[in-house]
Amino acid sequence: MKPPVTLSLTVEQHERIMRHLFPGDGKEAVAIVLCGRRAGDRRHRLMVREIQKVPYDVCSDRTATRVTWPPEVIEPMLDRAETEHLSVIKIHSHPAGYTRFSPTDDEGDARLLPMIRGWIGADIPHGSVVMLPDGQMFGRILEGSGQLIPIAVINVVGHDLLFWYPYGGSAELPSFVASHAQAFDEGTVQRLRRLSVAVIGCSGTGSPVVEQLFRLGVGELVLVDDDQMEDRNINRILNSTMQDVRDERPKVDVLGDAIRRAELGTNVITIRKNLWDPDVIRAVAQCDIVFGCMDTVDGRFLLNMLATYYTIAYFDIGVRLDAVPDGPEKGRIREVCGTVHYLQPGRSSLMSRGLFTLNQVAEAGLRRRDPEAHARQVQDGYIAGVTAHRPAVISVNMFAASLAVSELLARLHPFREEPNREYASVTFSLSSMELILEPEEGCCEILQAYVGVGDTTPLLRLPELSERRKA
């Protein structure tokens, strides 16, 4: 059985399509999009990469219920899709708000979609999507057998996170979600039940993030961490024991087993590998949401890239405890703080927000790949040293994790007095007991061009993610 097909786009792409499809004349219009892909084993994700508006004046017929246009207008796009193995989606409007494919749509798709499939040749999905006046979308995909199947979910990544599922379908809600359904409504809980969320890093902040997500009823969790239990981190990993330390159990197994024991219906996938592994990239790229719970510069950079290439909402969590380094007050804690960054593909990045530079990414990469070479360069003064183990306190980590998960809930179900665009980052200081908010501003010149690119060889176009040939 083939995996379900999903479609993702950024809010800017969604708004651009909507402006063209609803020009205000009450007539149907059409656009064509090329999509990058994550051809996964759990889901086949399509990500909008390029949009071509079919001009109104080339349409031979535009009414409130029909739009007719010459197929040759999209021939250049089909040639490109053939060369780059991209999926092609036709998107048209229903100005009257009709929430199904019409008989006219059926006739048009029966001609167009097989033509697209034959032109491109490769066994990849192509489809048709309808946009309604309120921006909602639904669609279908042409399978190799010729059958049209519904797109499993269409989602928009923006200040708010929008998810639309085929009409008539809903996830069964267990009784344990009743209390938080009262706060966030049944629709939000339905979305949580269908989400696939990756958590990268299963220690300090990752553990309480995982705990909250599965108890909120998230449908699927992908846990990534290549480390095993040690006595120095048992004080901040929920559900862990000293026996886990003695058994040298992987952190992902400790958390995964706790989720399964709870029997709350969350499917959990545990991956005991480093983020810099092609298998990890492929697994995480099939998710709707990613939480970054690590403090390495190169890891955070990689997640920012992955989220851009595969149009995924990315929540990055950082915690810092500063102590006086010397003098009579040496060791006194002077700052306990942290930041939750929410990152949208095509907008600002951790780099454009000033968290680190590409030089620092390269330095961190050298430390990870070749610690001896890194140590030599530190000694020679070429790069700054890196602290081996930073102080960590479970109460601070849980505070940061709670802020991060609350950010997810706020974007699924906006409940704050100010719009979500004002909360691109939330910095907390427990020393001064304040929250500092920063709005979304600008774009990242480094990553902006890679929105929706999807699968490449090597993955993310990084040589380090090249497949290793078997001997």
C-alpha positions as CSV (number, residue, x, y, z in Angstrom):
1,M,0.0,0.0,0.0
2,K,1.4,3.4,-1.0
3,P,1.8,6.0,1.7
4,P,-0.7,8.9,1.9
5,V,0.2,12.1,0.0
6,T,0.3,15.5,1.7
7,L,0.7,19.1,0.4
8,S,2.5,21.9,2.2
9,L,3.0,25.6,1.4
10,T,4.1,28.7,3.1
11,V,1.7,31.5,4.0
12,E,3.3,33.8,1.4
13,Q,2.7,31.1,-1.3
14,H,-0.9,30.6,-0.1
15,E,-1.6,34.4,-0.1
16,R,-0.1,34.7,-3.6
17,I,-2.3,31.9,-5.0
18,M,-5.4,33.3,-3.3
19,R,-4.9,36.8,-4.7
20,H,-4.8,35.3,-8.2
21,L,-7.6,32.9,-7.8
22,F,-10.0,35.4,-6.3
23,P,-9.5,38.7,-8.2
24,G,-13.0,40.0,-7.2
25,D,-14.9,39.2,-10.3
26,G,-16.7,36.1,-9.0
27,K,-15.2,33.9,-11.7
28,E,-13.0,30.8,-11.5
29,A,-9.3,31.2,-12.1
30,V,-6.4,28.7,-12.2
31,A,-2.7,28.4,-11.2
32,I,-0.1,25.7,-11.6
33,V,2.4,24.8,-9.0
34,L,5.6,22.7,-9.1
35,C,6.4,20.8,-6.0
36,G,9.4,19.3,-4.4
37,R,8.9,16.0,-2.7
38,R,9.9,13.8,0.3
39,A,9.2,10.4,-1.1
40,G,8.8,8.8,2.3
41,D,7.8,5.4,3.7
42,R,5.2,6.9,6.0
43,R,4.0,9.8,3.9
44,H,4.8,11.2,0.5
45,R,5.0,14.9,1.1
46,L,4.7,17.5,-1.6
47,M,6.0,21.1,-1.0
48,V,5.1,24.0,-3.2
49,R,8.2,25.3,-4.9
50,E,7.1,27.5,-7.8
51,I,3.8,29.1,-8.8
52,Q,2.7,30.0,-12.3
53,K,-0.5,32.0,-12.6
54,V,-2.5,31.2,-15.7
55,P,-3.4,34.6,-17.1
56,Y,-7.1,35.5,-17.1
57,D,-6.9,36.7,-20.7
58,V,-5.7,33.3,-22.1
59,C,-8.7,31.5,-20.7
60,S,-11.3,30.9,-23.3
61,D,-14.1,30.5,-20.7
62,R,-14.2,32.0,-17.2
63,T,-17.5,31.8,-15.3
64,A,-18.6,31.3,-11.7
65,T,-18.5,27.5,-12.2
66,R,-15.9,26.9,-15.0
67,V,-12.5,27.9,-16.3
68,T,-11.1,26.7,-19.6
69,W,-7.5,27.4,-20.6
70,P,-5.0,26.1,-23.2
71,P,-2.7,23.4,-21.8
72,E,0.2,24.7,-23.9
73,V,0.5,27.6,-21.5
74,I,2.1,25.3,-19.0
75,E,4.5,23.4,-21.4
76,P,7.6,25.1,-20.0
77,M,6.7,24.1,-16.5
78,L,6.1,20.5,-17.6
79,D,9.5,20.4,-19.3
80,R,11.1,21.5,-16.1
81,A,9.1,19.1,-14.0
82,E,10.2,16.3,-16.3
83,T,13.9,17.3,-16.0
84,E,13.8,17.7,-12.2
85,H,11.2,15.0,-11.3
86,L,8.9,17.5,-9.8
87,S,5.2,17.0,-9.1
88,V,2.6,19.2,-10.8
89,I,-0.6,20.4,-9.1
90,K,-3.4,22.4,-10.7
91,I,-5.1,24.7,-8.3
92,H,-8.4,26.5,-9.2
93,S,-11.0,28.4,-7.3
94,H,-14.6,27.8,-6.4
95,P,-15.9,31.4,-5.9
96,A,-19.3,30.2,-4.8
97,G,-17.7,28.1,-2.0
98,Y,-18.7,24.6,-3.4
99,T,-16.9,22.2,-1.1
100,R,-16.5,19.3,-3.5
101,F,-15.1,18.6,-7.0
102,S,-17.8,19.4,-9.5
103,P,-18.7,17.2,-12.5
104,T,-16.9,19.9,-14.6
105,D,-13.8,19.4,-12.5
106,D,-14.0,15.7,-12.9
107,E,-14.1,16.1,-16.7
108,G,-11.2,18.5,-16.7
109,D,-9.0,16.4,-14.4
110,A,-9.7,13.3,-16.4
111,R,-8.0,15.0,-19.4
112,L,-5.3,17.0,-17.7
113,L,-3.8,14.7,-15.1
114,P,-3.1,11.7,-17.3
115,M,-1.5,14.1,-19.8
116,I,0.8,15.5,-17.2
117,R,1.7,12.1,-16.0
118,G,2.5,10.9,-19.5
119,W,4.5,14.0,-20.2
120,I,6.7,13.7,-17.2
121,G,6.9,9.9,-17.3
122,A,8.3,9.2,-13.8
123,D,6.1,7.4,-11.3
124,I,5.5,10.5,-9.1
125,P,2.2,12.0,-7.9
126,H,0.4,14.8,-9.7
127,G,-2.9,16.3,-8.7
128,S,-5.7,18.8,-8.6
129,V,-6.6,21.2,-5.7
130,V,-9.6,23.5,-5.1
131,M,-9.3,26.7,-3.1
132,L,-12.4,28.2,-1.4
133,P,-13.1,31.9,-0.7
134,D,-11.9,31.6,2.9
135,G,-8.6,30.1,1.8
136,Q,-9.4,26.5,2.7
137,M,-8.1,23.9,0.2
138,F,-8.8,20.3,-0.6
139,G,-7.4,18.1,-3.4
140,R,-6.8,14.8,-5.0
141,I,-3.9,12.9,-6.5
142,L,-3.8,10.7,-9.6
143,E,-2.3,7.3,-8.7
144,G,-0.4,5.1,-11.2
145,S,-3.5,2.9,-11.4
146,G,-5.5,5.9,-12.7
147,Q,-7.5,6.2,-9.5
148,L,-8.0,9.6,-7.9
149,I,-7.3,9.6,-4.1
150,P,-7.8,12.5,-1.7
151,I,-4.8,14.4,-0.5
152,A,-4.5,13.4,3.2
153,V,-3.7,16.9,4.5
154,I,-3.0,20.3,3.1
155,N,-1.1,22.6,5.5
156,V,0.1,26.2,5.5
157,V,3.1,27.2,7.5
158,G,2.8,30.8,8.6
159,H,2.4,32.8,11.8
160,D,-0.6,30.5,12.3
161,L,-0.5,26.8,11.4
162,L,-3.3,25.7,9.2
163,F,-4.3,22.1,8.4
164,W,-7.1,21.0,6.2
165,Y,-8.2,17.4,5.9
166,P,-10.6,15.7,3.5
167,Y,-14.2,16.4,4.2
168,G,-16.1,13.7,6.1
169,G,-13.0,12.4,7.9
170,S,-12.0,12.9,11.6
171,A,-9.7,11.2,14.0
172,E,-11.3,9.4,17.0
173,L,-10.8,11.3,20.2
174,P,-10.0,9.3,23.3
175,S,-11.5,10.4,26.6
176,F,-8.3,11.6,28.2
177,V,-8.3,14.7,25.9
178,A,-11.6,16.0,27.2
179,S,-10.1,18.4,29.7
180,H,-7.8,20.3,27.3
181,A,-10.4,20.0,24.5
182,Q,-12.4,22.4,26.7
183,A,-9.6,25.0,26.4
184,F,-8.5,24.5,22.8
185,D,-11.8,23.2,21.2
186,E,-12.3,19.8,19.5
187,G,-10.9,21.0,16.1
188,T,-7.5,21.8,17.6
189,V,-7.4,18.4,19.4
190,Q,-8.3,16.8,16.1
191,R,-5.3,18.4,14.5
192,L,-3.0,17.4,17.3
193,R,-4.3,13.8,16.9
194,R,-3.2,13.9,13.2
195,L,0.1,15.6,13.6
196,S,3.5,14.0,13.1
197,V,6.1,15.8,15.2
198,A,9.8,15.3,15.4
199,V,11.8,16.0,18.6
200,I,15.5,16.2,18.0
201,G,17.4,15.8,21.3
202,C,15.8,13.8,24.1
203,S,17.5,15.1,27.2
204,G,17.1,18.4,29.1
205,T,14.4,20.3,27.1
206,G,13.6,17.4,24.7
207,S,12.3,15.1,27.5
208,P,9.6,17.5,28.9
209,V,8.7,18.5,25.3
210,V,8.0,14.9,24.5
211,E,6.0,14.4,27.7
212,Q,3.7,17.3,27.0
213,L,3.2,16.4,23.3
214,F,2.1,12.8,23.9
215,R,-0.2,13.8,26.8
216,L,-1.8,16.4,24.6
217,G,-2.6,13.6,22.2
218,V,-0.2,14.2,19.3
219,G,-0.7,11.3,16.8
220,E,2.9,10.5,16.0
221,L,6.3,11.4,17.6
222,V,9.6,10.8,15.9
223,L,12.4,10.9,18.6
224,V,16.0,11.4,17.5
225,D,19.0,11.1,19.8
226,D,22.2,9.0,19.5
227,D,23.2,9.2,23.1
228,Q,22.7,6.8,26.0
229,M,21.7,7.4,29.6
230,E,24.4,8.7,32.0
231,D,24.1,9.5,35.7
232,R,24.9,13.2,34.9
233,N,21.6,13.6,33.0
234,I,19.2,11.4,34.9
235,N,18.1,14.4,36.9
236,R,16.4,16.0,33.9
237,I,15.1,13.1,31.8
238,L,11.5,12.3,32.7
239,N,10.7,8.6,33.3
240,S,14.3,7.6,33.6
241,T,15.9,5.5,36.4
242,M,19.3,4.6,37.7
243,Q,18.7,1.2,36.2
244,D,18.5,2.8,32.8
245,V,21.9,4.3,33.5
246,R,23.4,0.9,34.6
247,D,21.9,-0.7,31.5
248,E,23.3,2.1,29.3
249,R,19.9,2.4,27.6
250,P,19.5,4.8,24.7
251,K,17.6,7.9,25.7
252,V,15.1,7.5,22.8
253,D,14.2,4.0,24.1
254,V,13.6,5.3,27.7
255,L,11.2,8.0,26.4
256,G,9.7,5.7,23.7
257,D,8.9,3.0,26.3
258,A,7.3,5.5,28.6
259,I,5.0,6.7,25.7
260,R,4.0,3.1,24.9
261,R,3.3,2.3,28.6
262,A,1.0,5.2,28.9
263,E,-1.2,3.8,26.1
264,L,-2.6,7.2,25.0
265,G,-2.6,6.3,21.3
266,T,0.6,8.1,20.2
267,N,2.6,6.2,17.7
268,V,6.3,6.6,18.5
269,I,9.3,6.1,16.2
270,T,12.7,6.1,17.9
271,I,15.9,6.7,16.0
272,R,19.2,6.2,17.8
273,K,21.3,8.1,15.3
274,N,23.0,11.5,15.0
275,L,21.0,14.2,13.2
276,W,23.8,14.2,10.6
277,D,22.6,10.9,9.2
278,P,20.7,10.6,5.9
279,D,18.2,8.2,7.5
280,V,17.4,10.8,10.2
281,I,16.9,13.6,7.6
282,R,14.5,11.3,5.6
283,A,12.5,10.4,8.7
284,V,12.2,13.9,10.1
285,A,11.3,15.4,6.7
286,Q,8.1,13.4,6.7
287,C,6.8,15.3,9.8
288,D,4.6,18.3,10.1
289,I,6.4,20.0,13.0
290,V,10.0,19.8,14.3
291,F,11.2,20.7,17.8
292,G,15.0,21.4,18.1
293,C,16.1,20.6,21.6
294,M,19.9,20.7,21.3
295,D,22.6,23.3,21.8
296,T,25.0,22.6,19.0
297,V,25.4,25.3,16.4
298,D,25.7,23.0,13.5
299,G,22.7,20.9,14.6
300,R,20.5,23.9,14.8
301,F,21.7,25.1,11.4
302,L,20.9,21.7,9.9
303,L,17.4,21.7,11.3
304,N,16.8,25.2,10.0
305,M,17.9,24.0,6.6
306,L,15.8,20.9,6.8
307,A,12.7,22.8,7.8
308,T,13.3,25.2,4.8
309,Y,13.8,22.5,2.2
310,Y,10.8,20.5,3.3
311,T,8.4,23.4,4.4
312,I,8.2,22.4,8.0
313,A,7.4,24.6,11.1
314,Y,10.5,24.7,13.3
315,F,10.5,25.4,17.1
316,D,14.0,25.9,18.4
317,I,14.7,25.9,22.2
318,G,17.8,27.3,23.9
319,V,18.5,27.6,27.6
320,R,21.5,29.4,29.3
321,L,22.7,29.6,32.9
322,D,25.5,32.1,33.4
323,A,27.7,32.2,36.4
324,V,30.3,34.7,37.5
325,P,33.6,33.3,36.1
326,D,36.1,34.6,38.7
327,G,36.6,37.1,41.5
328,P,35.0,37.1,45.0
329,E,31.6,36.1,43.6
330,K,32.9,33.3,41.4
331,G,30.2,30.7,40.8
332,R,27.3,32.9,41.7
333,I,24.5,32.5,39.1
334,R,23.9,35.9,37.5
335,E,21.5,34.9,34.7
336,V,19.0,32.1,34.1
337,C,17.4,32.6,30.7
338,G,16.3,30.9,27.4
339,T,14.6,31.6,24.1
340,V,12.1,29.8,22.0
341,H,12.4,30.6,18.3
342,Y,9.6,29.9,15.9
343,L,10.9,29.7,12.3
344,Q,9.0,29.7,9.1
345,P,10.4,28.5,5.8
346,G,11.2,31.6,3.6
347,R,11.3,34.0,6.5
348,S,14.0,34.8,9.0
349,S,16.4,32.1,10.2
350,L,18.6,31.5,13.3
351,M,21.4,33.1,11.3
352,S,19.6,36.2,10.2
353,R,18.4,36.6,13.8
354,G,22.1,36.7,14.8
355,L,22.4,33.5,16.9
356,F,25.4,32.3,14.9
357,T,27.3,32.8,11.7
358,L,28.4,30.3,9.0
359,N,31.9,30.5,10.3
360,Q,30.6,29.3,13.7
361,V,28.7,26.5,11.9
362,A,31.9,25.4,10.2
363,E,33.8,25.5,13.6
364,A,31.1,23.3,15.2
365,G,31.2,20.9,12.3
366,L,34.9,20.5,12.6
367,R,34.5,19.8,16.4
368,R,31.9,17.1,15.6
369,R,33.8,15.4,12.7
370,D,37.4,15.8,13.9
371,P,37.8,16.7,17.6
372,E,41.6,16.5,17.4
373,A,41.8,18.9,14.5
374,H,39.4,21.2,16.4
375,A,41.5,21.1,19.5
376,R,44.6,22.0,17.5
377,Q,42.9,25.0,16.0
378,V,41.6,26.1,19.5
379,Q,45.2,25.8,20.8
380,D,46.5,27.8,17.8
381,G,44.0,30.5,18.4
382,Y,42.1,30.1,15.1
383,I,38.7,29.4,16.8
384,A,37.2,29.8,20.2
385,G,37.0,26.9,22.6
386,V,33.7,25.2,23.5
387,T,32.5,24.3,26.9
388,A,32.1,20.5,27.2
389,H,29.0,20.4,29.5
390,R,26.8,23.3,30.3
391,P,25.0,23.5,33.6
392,A,21.4,22.3,33.4
393,V,18.5,22.4,35.9
394,I,15.2,20.5,35.3
395,S,13.0,23.4,36.4
396,V,14.5,25.8,33.9
397,N,14.4,23.2,31.1
398,M,10.7,22.5,31.9
399,F,9.9,26.2,31.8
400,A,11.5,26.5,28.4
401,A,9.8,23.3,27.1
402,S,6.4,24.5,28.3
403,L,6.9,27.9,26.5
404,A,7.7,26.0,23.3
405,V,4.7,23.6,23.4
406,S,2.5,26.6,24.3
407,E,3.8,28.3,21.1
408,L,2.7,25.3,19.1
409,L,-0.8,25.4,20.7
410,A,-1.0,29.2,20.1
411,R,-0.3,28.7,16.4
412,L,-2.8,25.9,16.0
413,H,-5.5,27.8,18.0
414,P,-4.6,31.5,18.3
415,F,-5.6,32.5,21.9
416,R,-3.3,35.5,22.7
417,E,-4.3,39.2,22.7
418,E,-1.7,40.0,20.1
419,P,-1.4,38.2,16.7
420,N,1.2,35.4,16.4
421,R,3.4,37.5,14.1
422,E,4.5,39.4,17.2
423,Y,6.0,36.1,18.7
424,A,8.8,35.1,16.4
425,S,10.9,34.6,19.5
426,V,10.1,34.6,23.2
427,T,13.0,35.1,25.6
428,F,12.6,34.5,29.3
429,S,14.7,35.6,32.2
430,L,14.1,34.0,35.5
431,S,16.7,36.4,37.0
432,S,14.6,39.5,36.2
433,M,11.3,37.5,35.8
434,E,10.4,38.9,32.4
435,L,9.4,37.8,28.9
436,I,10.8,39.6,25.9
437,L,9.0,39.2,22.6
438,E,10.4,39.8,19.2
439,P,8.2,40.0,16.0
440,E,8.9,38.3,12.7
441,E,11.1,40.6,10.5
442,G,12.9,40.1,7.3
443,C,14.1,37.1,5.4
444,C,17.2,34.9,5.4
445,E,19.2,35.6,2.2
446,I,21.0,32.3,2.7
447,L,18.0,30.0,3.0
448,Q,15.2,31.8,1.2
449,A,15.9,30.2,-2.2
450,Y,15.5,26.7,-0.9
451,V,11.9,26.7,0.2
452,G,10.1,23.5,-0.9
453,V,13.1,22.1,-2.8
454,G,12.6,18.7,-1.1
455,D,14.7,15.6,-1.9
456,T,18.1,16.3,-3.5
457,T,21.2,14.2,-4.0
458,P,22.9,14.5,-1.6
459,L,20.2,15.5,0.8
460,L,20.0,19.2,1.5
461,R,22.8,19.5,-1.1
462,L,25.3,18.8,1.7
463,P,28.2,16.5,0.8
464,E,28.3,15.3,4.4
465,L,24.9,13.7,3.8
466,S,26.0,11.7,0.8
467,E,25.1,8.1,0.9
468,R,28.0,5.8,1.9
469,R,28.5,3.1,-0.7
470,K,28.6,-0.4,0.7
471,A,31.8,-2.3,0.1
